[in-house]
């Protein structure tokens, strides 16, 4: 079974600075998807960025980028030019690419609470 | 297109009461699932369904029942609520991997349940 570990329960960053959130995972599969979700106080789960394991190029979405190290099974999220609106819980998640029923399920880490200080 | 909707948003129950959390989606997604979120635990899969009439257990299924009579709806039933079921519940849906090459899952807004 796959597992996802986020070793930083809480992180803080100054507004306009850069912060990196860590995520490691364990799997025996060679292809899979990885995601970062943001959960603000509104509770809504918002997809921030996704990475397909067979793609070597790191995904980027505006101020958000990932450092995907497949051999090390590491998938960190970098937030540049942090804004007050980035304050939230961030969850790392894994999904298989297999096509049998049920493979669509997401395996989540425990989350990292990010505080942005003005 | 409302996406994934959940009702109610908040609910307080007494131990032993039963209730149903509703989930509906209007995107014709075959796959639907329920997660619970507890502090320090992330989201854990309760039950999932890959189509009408087909359901299966996830990581933490005890105390919950589901059924899928239509593509659109996937209710979660608590037959006899316990304080350990105090949590935030999320419904999510997506296309099946074998029918559509997309990995995006859509989440509902969540239901905060308190069992006294």
Interface residues (C-beta under 8 A of the other chain):
Chain A: X4 X6 X9 X33 X42 X43 X44 X45 X47 X50 X91 X95 X96 X97 X98 X99 X100 X101 X102 X103 X104 X105 X106 X107 X108 X109 X110 X111
Chain B: X31 X33 X35 X40 X41 X42 X43 X44 X45 X48 X50 X54 X56 X58 X88 X90 X92 X94 X96 X97 X98 X103 X104 X105 X107 X109 X110 X112
